[in-house]
């Protein structure tokens, strides 16, 4: 027994040393993969001033958190989306000098781009002090473009109105310019953020301004997911979109019920009686209740390149591999 005890202590000491060396190795690898986010943000002031000058506006750009480290892969993914958000903020968000004077604001608009690390995420906030989102104008344009009828528009909540901004091709621009009305909208930004494993949110107050918040993982290849099982197959849902798990027979009033097996074209998972569990996920301002056979666990999913044939399927966001090598499809609730 004494020899066994000594052997166990030796193994525990060895395990501790191996764990320490692995953590050091992980830190060294991360150090090679990350760069200061300032390398990405440094181009934004010039772009903002160019757009402002073309529109007869004035803008001051403040950059914060430029020393925050970001994965090199994210730099490539986020370069165009951030440029688009800056152009959008100056062109759509900020008022002209006369309008700002009338509103009691300085003639020069303020655009603040701030980065910060919060736990295992990188937060990037693009905020302006402009007029804010005009919900009435958004609804009128949505009705004119056939995205919603007048009766349905009157029933939309504020999050649902803001979700219209991310519909493909949607624009509030009345005429086509170099930066507006060309059919390339916030949906492109949202898609790029999702490819990086993150989320894009919007906050707006009339007369005070609008802010877009990007939440991104520390690396471009790992995404936190909730694993579920449908018809004997594992599927992954982005953990950042999951609001909770409930019994399929006791859904919240505001939740829209969906049967995941039917959405995926698979055999009925739990039958029409409502058995099983439902995962509550946020999708474009809606709360969806996706009924599944069972919920496995939360996990970090190693993302792999998605085959073009799969990339064209609605509801499919990516392909990943679990720690045991099991392949799994990453689903995108926006496609349901």
C-alpha positions in Angstrom: 0.0 0.0 0.0 2.9 2.3 0.8 4.5 1.7 -2.6 1.1 2.3 -4.3 0.7 5.6 -2.4 4.2 6.7 -3.5 3.5 5.7 -7.0 0.2 7.7 -7.0 2.0 10.8 -5.6 4.6 10.5 -8.3 1.9 10.3 -11.0 0.1 13.3 -9.6 3.3 15.3 -9.6 4.0 14.3 -13.2 0.5 15.2 -14.2 0.9 18.7 -12.7 4.1 19.3 -14.5 2.7 18.1 -17.8 -0.3 20.4 -17.3 1.9 23.4 -16.6 4.0 22.7 -19.7 0.9 22.3 -21.9 -0.4 25.7 -20.6 2.9 27.3 -21.4 2.9 25.8 -24.9 -0.7 27.0 -25.5 0.2 30.5 -24.4 3.2 30.4 -26.8 1.1 29.3 -29.7 -1.5 31.9 -29.0 1.3 34.5 -28.8 2.2 33.6 -32.4 -1.4 33.7 -33.6 -2.5 37.0 -32.2 -1.8 40.6 -33.2 -3.0 43.9 -31.6 -6.4 44.9 -32.9 -5.0 48.3 -33.6 -3.6 47.0 -36.8 -7.2 46.5 -37.9 -8.7 49.7 -36.4 -6.0 52.1 -37.7 -7.5 52.4 -41.2 -11.0 53.4 -39.9 -10.5 57.1 -39.2 -9.4 57.8 -42.8 -12.4 55.9 -44.2 -14.8 57.8 -41.9 -13.4 61.2 -42.9 -13.6 60.3 -46.6 -17.3 59.3 -46.3 -18.0 62.4 -44.1 -16.4 64.8 -46.6 -18.4 63.3 -49.5 -21.6 63.8 -47.5 -20.8 67.4 -46.3 -20.4 66.2 -42.8 -17.8 66.4 -40.1 -16.6 63.5 -37.9 -14.2 62.8 -35.1 -13.1 59.2 -34.7 -12.0 57.8 -31.3 -10.2 54.5 -31.2 -10.1 52.6 -27.8 -8.5 49.3 -26.8 -6.0 49.1 -29.7 -3.7 46.9 -27.6 -6.3 44.2 -27.3 -4.9 41.0 -28.9 -6.9 39.3 -31.6 -6.5 36.2 -33.7 -4.8 36.8 -37.1 -7.6 34.9 -38.8 -10.2 37.3 -37.3 -8.3 40.3 -38.8 -9.0 39.1 -42.3 -12.6 38.2 -41.5 -13.5 41.4 -39.8 -11.7 43.9 -42.0 -14.5 44.5 -44.5 -17.4 44.3 -42.0 -15.8 47.0 -39.8 -15.2 49.3 -42.8 -18.9 48.8 -43.7 -20.0 49.6 -40.2 -18.0 52.8 -40.1 -19.2 53.9 -43.5 -22.8 53.1 -42.4 -22.4 55.1 -39.2 -21.2 58.2 -40.9 -23.5 58.0 -43.9 -26.7 56.9 -42.2 -26.1 57.7 -38.5 -24.5 61.1 -38.3 -26.5 64.2 -39.2 -25.2 67.1 -41.3 -23.9 70.2 -39.5 -27.1 72.2 -39.8 -29.2 69.3 -38.4 -26.8 68.8 -35.5 -26.9 72.5 -34.6 -30.7 72.4 -34.6 -30.6 69.4 -32.3 -28.2 71.2 -29.9 -25.2 69.0 -30.8 -21.7 70.0 -31.9 -21.4 70.3 -35.7 -18.7 67.6 -35.6 -20.1 64.1 -35.1 -18.4 61.6 -32.9 -17.7 58.0 -33.9 -16.2 55.8 -31.2 -14.7 52.4 -32.0 -13.8 50.5 -28.8 -12.3 47.0 -28.4 -12.1 45.0 -25.1 -11.6 41.5 -23.9 -14.3 40.0 -21.8 -13.7 36.5 -20.6 -13.2 34.3 -23.6 -14.6 36.9 -26.0 -13.5 40.0 -27.9 -16.0 42.8 -27.9 -15.9 45.5 -30.6 -18.3 48.4 -30.3 -18.9 50.9 -33.2 -21.0 53.8 -31.8 -22.1 57.1 -33.2 -23.8 60.1 -31.6 -26.2 60.7 -34.5 -30.0 60.7 -34.9 -30.5 57.0 -34.0 -32.6 54.5 -36.0 -35.9 55.9 -37.2 -38.2 52.9 -36.7 -41.0 54.5 -38.8 -38.7 55.0 -41.7 -37.4 51.4 -41.4 -40.9 50.1 -41.5 -42.0 52.2 -44.4 -39.0 51.0 -46.4 -39.7 47.4 -45.4 -43.3 47.6 -46.5 -42.2 49.3 -49.8 -39.7 46.5 -50.4 -42.3 43.8 -49.7 -40.5 42.4 -46.6 -43.6 42.9 -44.4 -47.2 44.0 -44.9 -48.6 47.0 -43.3 -50.7 45.0 -40.8 -47.6 42.9 -39.8 -45.4 46.0 -39.5 -47.7 47.5 -36.9 -47.2 44.5 -34.7 -43.4 44.3 -34.8 -41.5 44.9 -31.6 -38.4 47.1 -31.4 -36.0 44.1 -31.7 -37.9 42.8 -34.7 -37.8 46.3 -36.4 -34.1 46.4 -35.9 -33.8 42.8 -37.3 -35.1 44.2 -40.6 -31.9 46.1 -41.0 -30.1 42.8 -41.4 -32.4 41.4 -44.2 -30.5 40.8 -47.5 -30.7 43.9 -49.8 -32.5 46.1 -47.3 -31.5 49.8 -47.3 -33.1 53.0 -46.0 -31.2 55.0 -48.6 -33.4 57.0 -51.0 -30.8 57.1 -53.7 -27.7 55.2 -54.8 -24.4 56.7 -53.8 -20.8 55.3 -53.4 -21.7 54.1 -49.9 -25.5 53.6 -49.9 -28.3 52.0 -51.7 -26.2 49.4 -53.6 -27.8 46.3 -52.1 -24.8 45.5 -50.0 -26.1 46.0 -46.4 -25.7 44.9 -42.9 -26.6 41.3 -43.8 -23.1 41.0 -45.2 -21.6 42.2 -42.0 -23.7 39.8 -39.9 -22.8 36.9 -42.1 -19.1 37.6 -41.8 -19.4 37.9 -38.0 -21.2 34.6 -37.8 -18.5 32.9 -39.9 -16.1 34.0 -37.3 -18.3 32.4 -34.6 -19.6 35.6 -33.2 -22.8 37.6 -32.9 -23.8 41.1 -34.0 -26.2 43.2 -32.0 -27.6 46.8 -32.3 -28.6 49.4 -29.8 -30.2 52.7 -30.7 -31.8 55.7 -29.0 -33.6 58.3 -31.1 -31.6 61.5 -31.1 -28.7 60.0 -29.2 -27.1 57.6 -31.6 -26.6 54.0 -32.6 -24.2 51.3 -31.5 -23.3 48.0 -33.1 -21.7 45.4 -30.8 -19.6 42.6 -32.2 -19.0 39.6 -29.8 -16.2 37.4 -31.1 -14.3 34.3 -29.9 -10.6 34.7 -29.1 -9.7 32.5 -32.0 -11.2 32.1 -35.4 -11.3 28.3 -35.4 -13.0 27.5 -32.1 -16.7 28.1 -31.4 -18.7 27.4 -28.2 -21.8 25.4 -29.1 -24.7 23.5 -27.6 -24.8 19.9 -28.9 -28.2 18.4 -29.5 -29.4 15.1 -31.0 -32.0 14.7 -33.7 -32.9 11.4 -35.4 -29.8 9.8 -33.9 -27.4 12.5 -35.3 -25.5 15.2 -33.4 -26.0 18.8 -34.4 -24.5 22.0 -32.9 -26.2 25.3 -32.1 -24.2 28.5 -31.5 -24.1 28.8 -27.7 -24.2 32.6 -28.0 -27.7 32.3 -29.5 -29.1 29.8 -27.0 -31.4 31.3 -24.4 -32.3 28.1 -22.5 -33.7 24.6 -22.6 -37.3 23.8 -21.7 -39.7 20.9 -21.9 -41.4 20.8 -25.3 -44.8 20.9 -23.7 -44.2 24.1 -21.7 -42.9 26.7 -24.1 -42.8 30.5 -23.3 -45.7 32.4 -24.8 -43.5 34.4 -27.1 -41.6 31.4 -28.5 -42.3 30.1 -32.0 -42.3 26.3 -32.0 -40.3 24.5 -34.6 -39.4 20.8 -35.0 -35.8 20.6 -35.9 -36.1 17.2 -37.6 -38.7 18.6 -40.0 -36.5 21.6 -40.7 -33.6 19.3 -41.6 -35.7 16.9 -43.6 -35.1 14.0 -41.1 -37.6 11.5 -39.7 -39.9 12.9 -37.0 -37.9 13.2 -33.8 -40.3 13.1 -30.9 -43.7 12.7 -32.6 -46.5 15.2 -32.8 -47.4 14.8 -29.1 -44.9 17.4 -28.0 -42.5 15.0 -26.2 -38.8 15.7 -25.9 -37.1 19.0 -25.1 -36.9 22.4 -26.9 -33.9 24.7 -27.2 -34.8 28.4 -27.1 -32.7 30.4 -29.6 -32.7 34.0 -30.7 -33.1 34.5 -34.5 -33.6 37.9 -36.0 -35.5 39.4 -33.1 -37.6 36.2 -32.8 -37.4 33.6 -30.1 -37.5 30.1 -31.6 -38.2 26.9 -29.7 -36.4 24.1 -31.6 -37.7 20.7 -30.5 -35.0 18.0 -30.4 -34.7 14.4 -29.2 -32.2 15.3 -26.4 -29.6 17.9 -25.4 -26.1 16.5 -25.0 -23.8 19.2 -23.6 -22.0 22.4 -24.2 -18.7 22.1 -26.0 -16.1 23.9 -28.0 -16.3 23.0 -31.6 -13.2 23.0 -33.9 -14.5 24.5 -37.2 -13.4 23.1 -40.5 -13.8 24.5 -44.1 -17.3 24.1 -45.3 -17.9 22.3 -48.6 -19.6 24.6 -51.2 -22.5 22.1 -51.5 -23.2 22.5 -47.8 -22.6 26.2 -47.7 -25.6 26.8 -50.0 -28.0 24.9 -47.7 -30.2 27.1 -45.5 -29.7 26.7 -41.8 -26.1 25.3 -42.2 -23.4 27.6 -40.8 -20.4 25.3 -40.7 -18.9 21.9 -40.1 -16.9 21.0 -37.0 -15.1 18.2 -35.3 -15.6 17.3 -31.6 -12.7 16.4 -29.3 -13.2 12.7 -30.0 -13.1 13.3 -33.8 -16.8 13.0 -34.3 -18.0 15.3 -37.1 -21.0 17.6 -36.5 -22.9 20.1 -38.5 -23.2 23.7 -37.0 -26.7 25.1 -37.6 -27.6 28.7 -38.1 -31.0 29.6 -36.6 -31.5 32.5 -39.0 -32.1 29.9 -41.8 -35.1 28.4 -40.1 
